Amino acid sequence: MANNQIRVVLAQIDPIVGDVAGNTRKVIAATQQARQQHAAELVVFPELCLTGYPPEDLLLRPGLLKRVDKSLKTLCQQIDD
């Protein structure tokens, strides 16, 4: 009989509003830590962890979406299966 369990870790970081690159580094570090210390297969972060909360007027800046998109691509490259 196969083991159908998955180990999920809830991660909490202290994101800085507007520091998408820095928050991305925090997500990567927390993911690595969750994998090493808890054998995590899935790591869950709070909403808006890349932009910081509350983003307020940052959402109106066209460059924000580009930075978040770049961040997501970085996460996909840095965090492998």
Distance bins in CASP14 RR format, pairs under 12 A and 6 or more apart:
PFRMAT RR
TARGET T0000
AUTHOR 0000-0000-0000
RMODE 2
METHOD distances of the structure
MODEL  1
3 41 0 0 0 0 0 1 0 0 0 0 0
4 41 0 0 0 0 0 1 0 0 0 0 0
5 39 0 0 0 0 0 1 0 0 0 0 0
5 41 0 0 0 0 1 0 0 0 0 0 0
5 42 0 0 0 0 0 1 0 0 0 0 0
6 39 0 0 0 0 0 1 0 0 0 0 0
6 40 0 0 0 0 1 0 0 0 0 0 0
6 41 1 0 1 0 0 0 0 0 0 0 0
6 42 1 0 1 0 0 0 0 0 0 0 0
6 43 0 0 0 0 0 1 0 0 0 0 0
6 44 0 0 0 0 0 1 0 0 0 0 0
7 34 0 0 0 0 1 0 0 0 0 0 0
7 35 0 0 0 0 1 0 0 0 0 0 0
7 37 0 0 0 0 0 1 0 0 0 0 0
7 38 1 0 0 1 0 0 0 0 0 0 0
7 39 1 0 1 0 0 0 0 0 0 0 0
7 40 1 0 1 0 0 0 0 0 0 0 0
7 41 1 0 1 0 0 0 0 0 0 0 0
7 42 1 0 0 1 0 0 0 0 0 0 0
7 43 0 0 0 0 1 0 0 0 0 0 0
7 44 0 0 0 0 0 1 0 0 0 0 0
8 34 0 0 0 0 1 0 0 0 0 0 0
8 38 0 0 0 0 1 0 0 0 0 0 0
8 39 0 0 0 0 0 1 0 0 0 0 0
8 40 1 0 0 1 0 0 0 0 0 0 0
8 41 1 0 0 1 0 0 0 0 0 0 0
8 42 1 0 1 0 0 0 0 0 0 0 0
8 43 1 0 0 1 0 0 0 0 0 0 0
8 44 1 0 0 1 0 0 0 0 0 0 0
8 45 0 0 0 0 0 1 0 0 0 0 0
9 30 0 0 0 0 1 0 0 0 0 0 0
9 31 0 0 0 0 1 0 0 0 0 0 0
9 32 0 0 0 0 0 1 0 0 0 0 0
9 33 0 0 0 0 1 0 0 0 0 0 0
9 34 1 0 1 0 0 0 0 0 0 0 0
9 35 0 0 0 0 1 0 0 0 0 0 0
9 36 0 0 0 0 0 1 0 0 0 0 0
9 37 0 0 0 0 1 0 0 0 0 0 0
9 38 1 0 1 0 0 0 0 0 0 0 0
9 39 0 0 0 0 1 0 0 0 0 0 0
9 40 1 1 0 0 0 0 0 0 0 0 0
9 41 0 0 0 0 1 0 0 0 0 0 0
9 42 1 0 0 1 0 0 0 0 0 0 0
9 43 1 0 1 0 0 0 0 0 0 0 0
9 44 1 0 0 1 0 0 0 0 0 0 0
9 45 0 0 0 0 0 1 0 0 0 0 0
10 30 0 0 0 0 0 1 0 0 0 0 0
10 34 0 0 0 0 1 0 0 0 0 0 0
10 38 0 0 0 0 0 1 0 0 0 0 0
10 40 0 0 0 0 1 0 0 0 0 0 0
10 42 0 0 0 0 1 0 0 0 0 0 0
10 43 1 0 0 1 0 0 0 0 0 0 0
10 44 1 0 1 0 0 0 0 0 0 0 0
10 45 0 0 0 0 1 0 0 0 0 0 0
10 46 0 0 0 0 1 0 0 0 0 0 0
10 49 0 0 0 0 0 1 0 0 0 0 0
11 26 0 0 0 0 1 0 0 0 0 0 0
11 27 1 0 0 1 0 0 0 0 0 0 0
11 28 0 0 0 0 0 1 0 0 0 0 0
11 29 0 0 0 0 1 0 0 0 0 0 0
11 30 1 0 1 0 0 0 0 0 0 0 0
11 31 1 0 0 1 0 0 0 0 0 0 0
11 32 0 0 0 0 0 1 0 0 0 0 0
11 33 0 0 0 0 1 0 0 0 0 0 0
11 34 1 0 1 0 0 0 0 0 0 0 0
11 35 0 0 0 0 0 1 0 0 0 0 0
11 37 0 0 0 0 0 1 0 0 0 0 0
11 38 0 0 0 0 1 0 0 0 0 0 0
11 40 0 0 0 0 1 0 0 0 0 0 0
11 42 0 0 0 0 0 1 0 0 0 0 0
11 43 1 0 1 0 0 0 0 0 0 0 0
11 44 1 0 0 1 0 0 0 0 0 0 0
11 45 1 0 1 0 0 0 0 0 0 0 0
11 46 0 0 0 0 1 0 0 0 0 0 0
11 49 0 0 0 0 1 0 0 0 0 0 0
11 79 0 0 0 0 0 1 0 0 0 0 0
12 26 0 0 0 0 0 1 0 0 0 0 0
12 27 0 0 0 0 0 1 0 0 0 0 0
12 30 0 0 0 0 1 0 0 0 0 0 0
12 33 0 0 0 0 0 1 0 0 0 0 0
12 34 0 0 0 0 0 1 0 0 0 0 0
12 43 0 0 0 0 0 1 0 0 0 0 0
12 44 0 0 0 0 1 0 0 0 0 0 0
12 45 1 0 0 1 0 0 0 0 0 0 0
12 46 1 0 0 1 0 0 0 0 0 0 0
12 49 0 0 0 0 1 0 0 0 0 0 0
13 19 0 0 0 0 0 1 0 0 0 0 0
13 22 0 0 0 0 1 0 0 0 0 0 0
13 23 1 0 0 1 0 0 0 0 0 0 0
13 24 0 0 0 0 0 1 0 0 0 0 0
13 25 0 0 0 0 1 0 0 0 0 0 0
13 26 1 0 1 0 0 0 0 0 0 0 0
13 27 1 0 0 1 0 0 0 0 0 0 0
13 28 0 0 0 0 0 1 0 0 0 0 0
13 29 0 0 0 0 1 0 0 0 0 0 0
13 30 1 0 1 0 0 0 0 0 0 0 0
13 31 0 0 0 0 0 1 0 0 0 0 0
13 33 0 0 0 0 0 1 0 0 0 0 0
13 34 0 0 0 0 0 1 0 0 0 0 0
13 43 0 0 0 0 0 1 0 0 0 0 0
13 44 0 0 0 0 0 1 0 0 0 0 0
13 45 1 0 0 1 0 0 0 0 0 0 0
13 46 0 0 0 0 1 0 0 0 0 0 0
13 48 0 0 0 0 0 1 0 0 0 0 0
13 49 1 0 0 1 0 0 0 0 0 0 0
13 50 0 0 0 0 0 1 0 0 0 0 0
13 52 0 0 0 0 1 0 0 0 0 0 0
13 53 0 0 0 0 0 1 0 0 0 0 0
14 22 0 0 0 0 0 1 0 0 0 0 0
14 23 0 0 0 0 1 0 0 0 0 0 0
14 26 1 0 0 1 0 0 0 0 0 0 0
14 27 0 0 0 0 0 1 0 0 0 0 0
14 29 0 0 0 0 0 1 0 0 0 0 0
14 30 0 0 0 0 0 1 0 0 0 0 0
14 45 0 0 0 0 0 1 0 0 0 0 0
14 46 0 0 0 0 0 1 0 0 0 0 0
14 49 0 0 0 0 1 0 0 0 0 0 0
14 52 0 0 0 0 1 0 0 0 0 0 0
14 53 0 0 0 0 0 1 0 0 0 0 0
15 21 0 0 0 0 0 1 0 0 0 0 0
15 22 0 0 0 0 1 0 0 0 0 0 0
15 23 1 0 1 0 0 0 0 0 0 0 0
15 24 0 0 0 0 1 0 0 0 0 0 0
15 25 0 0 0 0 0 1 0 0 0 0 0
15 26 1 0 0 1 0 0 0 0 0 0 0
15 27 0 0 0 0 1 0 0 0 0 0 0
15 30 0 0 0 0 0 1 0 0 0 0 0
15 45 0 0 0 0 1 0 0 0 0 0 0
15 46 0 0 0 0 1 0 0 0 0 0 0
15 47 0 0 0 0 0 1 0 0 0 0 0
15 48 1 0 0 1 0 0 0 0 0 0 0
15 49 1 0 1 0 0 0 0 0 0 0 0
15 50 1 0 0 1 0 0 0 0 0 0 0
15 51 1 0 0 1 0 0 0 0 0 0 0
15 52 1 0 1 0 0 0 0 0 0 0 0
15 53 1 0 0 1 0 0 0 0 0 0 0
15 54 0 0 0 0 0 1 0 0 0 0 0
15 55 0 0 0 0 0 1 0 0 0 0 0
15 71 0 0 0 0 0 1 0 0 0 0 0
16 22 1 0 0 1 0 0 0 0 0 0 0
16 23 1 0 0 1 0 0 0 0 0 0 0
16 24 0 0 0 0 0 1 0 0 0 0 0
16 25 0 0 0 0 0 1 0 0 0 0 0
16 26 0 0 0 0 1 0 0 0 0 0 0
16 48 0 0 0 0 0 1 0 0 0 0 0
16 49 0 0 0 0 0 1 0 0 0 0 0
16 50 0 0 0 0 0 1 0 0 0 0 0
16 51 0 0 0 0 1 0 0 0 0 0 0
16 52 1 0 0 1 0 0 0 0 0 0 0
16 53 0 0 0 0 0 1 0 0 0 0 0
16 55 0 0 0 0 0 1 0 0 0 0 0
16 58 0 0 0 0 0 1 0 0 0 0 0
17 23 0 0 0 0 1 0 0 0 0 0 0
17 48 0 0 0 0 1 0 0 0 0 0 0
17 49 0 0 0 0 0 1 0 0 0 0 0
17 50 0 0 0 0 0 1 0 0 0 0 0
17 51 1 0 0 1 0 0 0 0 0 0 0
17 52 1 0 1 0 0 0 0 0 0 0 0
17 53 1 0 0 1 0 0 0 0 0 0 0
17 54 1 0 0 1 0 0 0 0 0 0 0
17 55 1 0 0 1 0 0 0 0 0 0 0
17 56 1 0 0 1 0 0 0 0 0 0 0
17 57 0 0 0 0 0 1 0 0 0 0 0
17 58 1 0 0 1 0 0 0 0 0 0 0
17 59 0 0 0 0 0 1 0 0 0 0 0
17 64 0 0 0 0 0 1 0 0 0 0 0
18 24 0 0 0 0 0 1 0 0 0 0 0
18 48 0 0 0 0 0 1 0 0 0 0 0
18 49 0 0 0 0 0 1 0 0 0 0 0
18 50 0 0 0 0 1 0 0 0 0 0 0
18 51 1 0 1 0 0 0 0 0 0 0 0
18 52 1 0 0 1 0 0 0 0 0 0 0
18 53 0 0 0 0 0 1 0 0 0 0 0
18 54 0 0 0 0 0 1 0 0 0 0 0
18 55 1 0 0 1 0 0 0 0 0 0 0
18 56 0 0 0 0 0 1 0 0 0 0 0
18 57 0 0 0 0 0 1 0 0 0 0 0
18 58 1 0 1 0 0 0 0 0 0 0 0
18 59 0 0 0 0 0 1 0 0 0 0 0
18 61 0 0 0 0 1 0 0 0 0 0 0
18 63 0 0 0 0 0 1 0 0 0 0 0
18 64 1 0 0 1 0 0 0 0 0 0 0
18 67 0 0 0 0 1 0 0 0 0 0 0
18 68 0 0 0 0 1 0 0 0 0 0 0
18 71 0 0 0 0 0 1 0 0 0 0 0
19 25 0 0 0 0 1 0 0 0 0 0 0
19 26 0 0 0 0 1 0 0 0 0 0 0
19 27 0 0 0 0 0 1 0 0 0 0 0
19 49 0 0 0 0 0 1 0 0 0 0 0
19 50 0 0 0 0 1 0 0 0 0 0 0
19 51 0 0 0 0 1 0 0 0 0 0 0
19 52 1 0 0 1 0 0 0 0 0 0 0
19 55 0 0 0 0 0 1 0 0 0 0 0
19 58 0 0 0 0 0 1 0 0 0 0 0
19 64 0 0 0 0 0 1 0 0 0 0 0
19 67 0 0 0 0 1 0 0 0 0 0 0
19 68 0 0 0 0 0 1 0 0 0 0 0
19 71 0 0 0 0 0 1 0 0 0 0 0
20 26 0 0 0 0 0 1 0 0 0 0 0
20 27 0 0 0 0 0 1 0 0 0 0 0
20 48 0 0 0 0 0 1 0 0 0 0 0
20 49 0 0 0 0 0 1 0 0 0 0 0
20 50 1 0 1 0 0 0 0 0 0 0 0
20 51 1 0 0 1 0 0 0 0 0 0 0
20 52 0 0 0 0 1 0 0 0 0 0 0
20 55 0 0 0 0 0 1 0 0 0 0 0
20 58 0 0 0 0 1 0 0 0 0 0 0
20 61 0 0 0 0 0 1 0 0 0 0 0
20 63 0 0 0 0 1 0 0 0 0 0 0
20 64 1 0 0 1 0 0 0 0 0 0 0
20 65 0 0 0 0 0 1 0 0 0 0 0
20 66 0 0 0 0 1 0 0 0 0 0 0
20 67 1 0 1 0 0 0 0 0 0 0 0
20 68 1 0 1 0 0 0 0 0 0 0 0
20 69 0 0 0 0 1 0 0 0 0 0 0
20 70 1 0 0 1 0 0 0 0 0 0 0
20 71 1 0 1 0 0 0 0 0 0 0 0
20 72 0 0 0 0 1 0 0 0 0 0 0
20 73 0 0 0 0 0 1 0 0 0 0 0
20 74 0 0 0 0 1 0 0 0 0 0 0
20 75 0 0 0 0 0 1 0 0 0 0 0
21 27 0 0 0 0 0 1 0 0 0 0 0
21 28 0 0 0 0 0 1 0 0 0 0 0
21 50 0 0 0 0 1 0 0 0 0 0 0
21 51 0 0 0 0 0 1 0 0 0 0 0
21 67 1 0 0 1 0 0 0 0 0 0 0
21 68 0 0 0 0 0 1 0 0 0 0 0
21 70 0 0 0 0 1 0 0 0 0 0 0
21 71 1 0 0 1 0 0 0 0 0 0 0
21 74 0 0 0 0 1 0 0 0 0 0 0
21 75 0 0 0 0 0 1 0 0 0 0 0
22 28 0 0 0 0 1 0 0 0 0 0 0
22 29 0 0 0 0 1 0 0 0 0 0 0
22 49 0 0 0 0 0 1 0 0 0 0 0
22 50 0 0 0 0 1 0 0 0 0 0 0
22 51 0 0 0 0 0 1 0 0 0 0 0
22 52 0 0 0 0 0 1 0 0 0 0 0
22 67 0 0 0 0 0 1 0 0 0 0 0
22 71 0 0 0 0 1 0 0 0 0 0 0
22 74 0 0 0 0 0 1 0 0 0 0 0
22 75 0 0 0 0 0 1 0 0 0 0 0
23 29 0 0 0 0 0 1 0 0 0 0 0
23 30 0 0 0 0 0 1 0 0 0 0 0
23 45 0 0 0 0 1 0 0 0 0 0 0
23 46 0 0 0 0 0 1 0 0 0 0 0
23 48 0 0 0 0 1 0 0 0 0 0 0
23 49 1 0 0 1 0 0 0 0 0 0 0
23 50 1 0 1 0 0 0 0 0 0 0 0
23 51 1 0 0 1 0 0 0 0 0 0 0
23 52 1 0 0 1 0 0 0 0 0 0 0
23 53 0 0 0 0 0 1 0 0 0 0 0
23 55 0 0 0 0 0 1 0 0 0 0 0
23 67 0 0 0 0 0 1 0 0 0 0 0
23 68 0 0 0 0 1 0 0 0 0 0 0
23 71 1 0 0 1 0 0 0 0 0 0 0
23 72 0 0 0 0 0 1 0 0 0 0 0
23 74 0 0 0 0 0 1 0 0 0 0 0
23 75 0 0 0 0 0 1 0 0 0 0 0
24 30 0 0 0 0 0 1 0 0 0 0 0
24 31 0 0 0 0 0 1 0 0 0 0 0
24 45 0 0 0 0 0 1 0 0 0 0 0
24 49 0 0 0 0 1 0 0 0 0 0 0
24 50 1 0 0 1 0 0 0 0 0 0 0
24 51 0 0 0 0 0 1 0 0 0 0 0
24 52 0 0 0 0 0 1 0 0 0 0 0
24 67 0 0 0 0 1 0 0 0 0 0 0
24 68 0 0 0 0 1 0 0 0 0 0 0
24 69 0 0 0 0 0 1 0 0 0 0 0
24 70 0 0 0 0 1 0 0 0 0 0 0
24 71 1 0 1 0 0 0 0 0 0 0 0
24 72 0 0 0 0 1 0 0 0 0 0 0
24 73 0 0 0 0 1 0 0 0 0 0 0
24 74 1 0 1 0 0 0 0 0 0 0 0
24 75 1 0 0 1 0 0 0 0 0 0 0
24 76 0 0 0 0 0 1 0 0 0 0 0
24 77 0 0 0 0 0 1 0 0 0 0 0
24 78 0 0 0 0 1 0 0 0 0 0 0
24 79 0 0 0 0 0 1 0 0 0 0 0
25 31 0 0 0 0 0 1 0 0 0 0 0
25 32 0 0 0 0 0 1 0 0 0 0 0
25 49 0 0 0 0 0 1 0 0 0 0 0
25 50 0 0 0 0 0 1 0 0 0 0 0
25 71 0 0 0 0 1 0 0 0 0 0 0
25 74 0 0 0 0 1 0 0 0 0 0 0
25 75 0 0 0 0 0 1 0 0 0 0 0
25 78 0 0 0 0 1 0 0 0 0 0 0
25 79 0 0 0 0 0 1 0 0 0 0 0
26 32 0 0 0 0 0 1 0 0 0 0 0
26 33 0 0 0 0 0 1 0 0 0 0 0
26 43 0 0 0 0 0 1 0 0 0 0 0
26 45 0 0 0 0 1 0 0 0 0 0 0
26 46 0 0 0 0 0 1 0 0 0 0 0
26 49 1 0 0 1 0 0 0 0 0 0 0
26 50 0 0 0 0 1 0 0 0 0 0 0
26 52 0 0 0 0 0 1 0 0 0 0 0
26 71 0 0 0 0 0 1 0 0 0 0 0
26 75 0 0 0 0 0 1 0 0 0 0 0
27 33 0 0 0 0 0 1 0 0 0 0 0
27 34 0 0 0 0 0 1 0 0 0 0 0
27 43 0 0 0 0 1 0 0 0 0 0 0
27 44 0 0 0 0 0 1 0 0 0 0 0
27 45 1 0 0 1 0 0 0 0 0 0 0
27 46 0 0 0 0 0 1 0 0 0 0 0
27 48 0 0 0 0 0 1 0 0 0 0 0
27 49 1 0 0 1 0 0 0 0 0 0 0
27 50 1 0 0 1 0 0 0 0 0 0 0
27 51 0 0 0 0 0 1 0 0 0 0 0
27 52 0 0 0 0 0 1 0 0 0 0 0
27 68 0 0 0 0 0 1 0 0 0 0 0
27 71 0 0 0 0 1 0 0 0 0 0 0
27 72 0 0 0 0 0 1 0 0 0 0 0
27 74 0 0 0 0 1 0 0 0 0 0 0
27 75 1 0 0 1 0 0 0 0 0 0 0
27 76 0 0 0 0 0 1 0 0 0 0 0
27 78 0 0 0 0 1 0 0 0 0 0 0
27 79 0 0 0 0 1 0 0 0 0 0 0
28 34 0 0 0 0 0 1 0 0 0 0 0
28 35 0 0 0 0 0 1 0 0 0 0 0
28 43 0 0 0 0 0 1 0 0 0 0 0
28 45 0 0 0 0 0 1 0 0 0 0 0
28 49 0 0 0 0 0 1 0 0 0 0 0
28 50 0 0 0 0 0 1 0 0 0 0 0
28 71 0 0 0 0 0 1 0 0 0 0 0
28 74 1 0 0 1 0 0 0 0 0 0 0
28 75 1 0 0 1 0 0 0 0 0 0 0
28 76 0 0 0 0 0 1 0 0 0 0 0
28 77 0 0 0 0 0 1 0 0 0 0 0
28 78 1 0 1 0 0 0 0 0 0 0 0
28 79 1 0 0 1 0 0 0 0 0 0 0
28 80 0 0 0 0 0 1 0 0 0 0 0
29 35 0 0 0 0 0 1 0 0 0 0 0
29 36 0 0 0 0 0 1 0 0 0 0 0
29 37 0 0 0 0 0 1 0 0 0 0 0
29 43 0 0 0 0 0 1 0 0 0 0 0
29 45 0 0 0 0 0 1 0 0 0 0 0
29 75 0 0 0 0 0 1 0 0 0 0 0
29 78 0 0 0 0 0 1 0 0 0 0 0
29 79 0 0 0 0 0 1 0 0 0 0 0
30 36 0 0 0 0 0 1 0 0 0 0 0
30 37 0 0 0 0 0 1 0 0 0 0 0
30 38 0 0 0 0 0 1 0 0 0 0 0
30 40 0 0 0 0 1 0 0 0 0 0 0
30 43 1 0 0 1 0 0 0 0 0 0 0
30 44 0 0 0 0 0 1 0 0 0 0 0
30 45 1 0 0 1 0 0 0 0 0 0 0
30 46 0 0 0 0 0 1 0 0 0 0 0
30 49 0 0 0 0 1 0 0 0 0 0 0
30 75 0 0 0 0 0 1 0 0 0 0 0
30 79 0 0 0 0 0 1 0 0 0 0 0
31 37 0 0 0 0 0 1 0 0 0 0 0
31 38 0 0 0 0 0 1 0 0 0 0 0
31 40 1 0 0 1 0 0 0 0 0 0 0
31 41 0 0 0 0 0 1 0 0 0 0 0
31 42 0 0 0 0 1 0 0 0 0 0 0
31 43 1 0 1 0 0 0 0 0 0 0 0
31 44 0 0 0 0 0 1 0 0 0 0 0
31 45 0 0 0 0 1 0 0 0 0 0 0
31 49 0 0 0 0 0 1 0 0 0 0 0
31 75 0 0 0 0 1 0 0 0 0 0 0
31 76 0 0 0 0 0 1 0 0 0 0 0
31 78 0 0 0 0 1 0 0 0 0 0 0
31 79 1 0 1 0 0 0 0 0 0 0 0
31 80 0 0 0 0 0 1 0 0 0 0 0
32 38 0 0 0 0 0 1 0 0 0 0 0
32 40 0 0 0 0 1 0 0 0 0 0 0
32 43 0 0 0 0 1 0 0 0 0 0 0
32 75 0 0 0 0 0 1 0 0 0 0 0
32 78 0 0 0 0 1 0 0 0 0 0 0
32 79 0 0 0 0 1 0 0 0 0 0 0
32 80 0 0 0 0 0 1 0 0 0 0 0
33 39 0 0 0 0 0 1 0 0 0 0 0
33 40 0 0 0 0 1 0 0 0 0 0 0
33 43 0 0 0 0 1 0 0 0 0 0 0
34 40 1 1 0 0 0 0 0 0 0 0 0
34 41 0 0 0 0 1 0 0 0 0 0 0
34 42 0 0 0 0 1 0 0 0 0 0 0
34 43 1 0 1 0 0 0 0 0 0 0 0
34 44 0 0 0 0 1 0 0 0 0 0 0
34 45 0 0 0 0 0 1 0 0 0 0 0
34 79 0 0 0 0 0 1 0 0 0 0 0
35 41 0 0 0 0 1 0 0 0 0 0 0
35 42 0 0 0 0 0 1 0 0 0 0 0
35 43 1 0 0 1 0 0 0 0 0 0 0
35 79 0 0 0 0 1 0 0 0 0 0 0
35 80 0 0 0 0 0 1 0 0 0 0 0
35 81 0 0 0 0 0 1 0 0 0 0 0
36 43 0 0 0 0 0 1 0 0 0 0 0
37 43 0 0 0 0 0 1 0 0 0 0 0
40 79 0 0 0 0 0 1 0 0 0 0 0
41 81 0 0 0 0 1 0 0 0 0 0 0
42 79 0 0 0 0 0 1 0 0 0 0 0
42 81 0 0 0 0 0 1 0 0 0 0 0
43 49 0 0 0 0 0 1 0 0 0 0 0
43 75 0 0 0 0 0 1 0 0 0 0 0
43 79 0 0 0 0 1 0 0 0 0 0 0
45 51 0 0 0 0 0 1 0 0 0 0 0
45 52 0 0 0 0 0 1 0 0 0 0 0
45 53 0 0 0 0 0 1 0 0 0 0 0
45 75 0 0 0 0 0 1 0 0 0 0 0
45 79 0 0 0 0 0 1 0 0 0 0 0
46 52 0 0 0 0 1 0 0 0 0 0 0
46 53 1 0 0 1 0 0 0 0 0 0 0
47 53 1 0 0 1 0 0 0 0 0 0 0
47 54 0 0 0 0 0 1 0 0 0 0 0
47 55 0 0 0 0 0 1 0 0 0 0 0
48 54 1 0 0 1 0 0 0 0 0 0 0
48 55 1 0 0 1 0 0 0 0 0 0 0
48 56 0 0 0 0 0 1 0 0 0 0 0
48 58 0 0 0 0 0 1 0 0 0 0 0
48 59 0 0 0 0 0 1 0 0 0 0 0
48 64 0 0 0 0 0 1 0 0 0 0 0
48 68 0 0 0 0 0 1 0 0 0 0 0
49 55 0 0 0 0 0 1 0 0 0 0 0
49 68 0 0 0 0 0 1 0 0 0 0 0
49 71 0 0 0 0 0 1 0 0 0 0 0
49 72 0 0 0 0 0 1 0 0 0 0 0
49 75 0 0 0 0 0 1 0 0 0 0 0
50 58 0 0 0 0 0 1 0 0 0 0 0
50 64 0 0 0 0 1 0 0 0 0 0 0
50 65 0 0 0 0 0 1 0 0 0 0 0
50 67 0 0 0 0 1 0 0 0 0 0 0
50 68 1 0 1 0 0 0 0 0 0 0 0
50 69 0 0 0 0 0 1 0 0 0 0 0
50 70 0 0 0 0 0 1 0 0 0 0 0
50 71 1 0 1 0 0 0 0 0 0 0 0
50 72 1 0 0 1 0 0 0 0 0 0 0
50 73 0 0 0 0 0 1 0 0 0 0 0
50 74 0 0 0 0 0 1 0 0 0 0 0
50 75 0 0 0 0 1 0 0 0 0 0 0
51 57 0 0 0 0 0 1 0 0 0 0 0
51 58 1 0 0 1 0 0 0 0 0 0 0
51 59 1 0 0 1 0 0 0 0 0 0 0
51 61 0 0 0 0 0 1 0 0 0 0 0
51 63 0 0 0 0 0 1 0 0 0 0 0
51 64 1 0 0 1 0 0 0 0 0 0 0
51 65 0 0 0 0 1 0 0 0 0 0 0
51 67 0 0 0 0 1 0 0 0 0 0 0
51 68 1 0 0 1 0 0 0 0 0 0 0
51 69 0 0 0 0 0 1 0 0 0 0 0
51 71 0 0 0 0 1 0 0 0 0 0 0
51 72 0 0 0 0 0 1 0 0 0 0 0
52 58 0 0 0 0 1 0 0 0 0 0 0
52 59 0 0 0 0 0 1 0 0 0 0 0
52 64 0 0 0 0 0 1 0 0 0 0 0
52 67 0 0 0 0 0 1 0 0 0 0 0
52 68 0 0 0 0 0 1 0 0 0 0 0
52 71 0 0 0 0 0 1 0 0 0 0 0
53 59 0 0 0 0 0 1 0 0 0 0 0
55 61 0 0 0 0 1 0 0 0 0 0 0
55 64 1 0 0 1 0 0 0 0 0 0 0
55 65 0 0 0 0 0 1 0 0 0 0 0
55 67 0 0 0 0 0 1 0 0 0 0 0
55 68 0 0 0 0 1 0 0 0 0 0 0
56 64 0 0 0 0 0 1 0 0 0 0 0
57 64 0 0 0 0 1 0 0 0 0 0 0
58 64 1 0 1 0 0 0 0 0 0 0 0
58 65 0 0 0 0 0 1 0 0 0 0 0
58 67 0 0 0 0 1 0 0 0 0 0 0
58 68 0 0 0 0 0 1 0 0 0 0 0
59 65 0 0 0 0 1 0 0 0 0 0 0
59 68 0 0 0 0 0 1 0 0 0 0 0
61 67 0 0 0 0 1 0 0 0 0 0 0
61 68 0 0 0 0 0 1 0 0 0 0 0
62 68 0 0 0 0 0 1 0 0 0 0 0
62 69 0 0 0 0 0 1 0 0 0 0 0
63 69 0 0 0 0 1 0 0 0 0 0 0
63 70 0 0 0 0 1 0 0 0 0 0 0
63 71 0 0 0 0 0 1 0 0 0 0 0
64 70 0 0 0 0 0 1 0 0 0 0 0
64 71 0 0 0 0 0 1 0 0 0 0 0
65 71 0 0 0 0 0 1 0 0 0 0 0
65 72 0 0 0 0 0 1 0 0 0 0 0
66 72 0 0 0 0 0 1 0 0 0 0 0
66 73 0 0 0 0 0 1 0 0 0 0 0
67 73 0 0 0 0 0 1 0 0 0 0 0
67 74 0 0 0 0 0 1 0 0 0 0 0
68 74 0 0 0 0 0 1 0 0 0 0 0
68 75 0 0 0 0 0 1 0 0 0 0 0
69 75 0 0 0 0 0 1 0 0 0 0 0
69 76 0 0 0 0 0 1 0 0 0 0 0
70 76 0 0 0 0 0 1 0 0 0 0 0
70 77 0 0 0 0 0 1 0 0 0 0 0
71 77 0 0 0 0 0 1 0 0 0 0 0
71 78 0 0 0 0 0 1 0 0 0 0 0
71 79 0 0 0 0 0 1 0 0 0 0 0
72 78 0 0 0 0 0 1 0 0 0 0 0
72 79 0 0 0 0 0 1 0 0 0 0 0
73 79 0 0 0 0 0 1 0 0 0 0 0
END
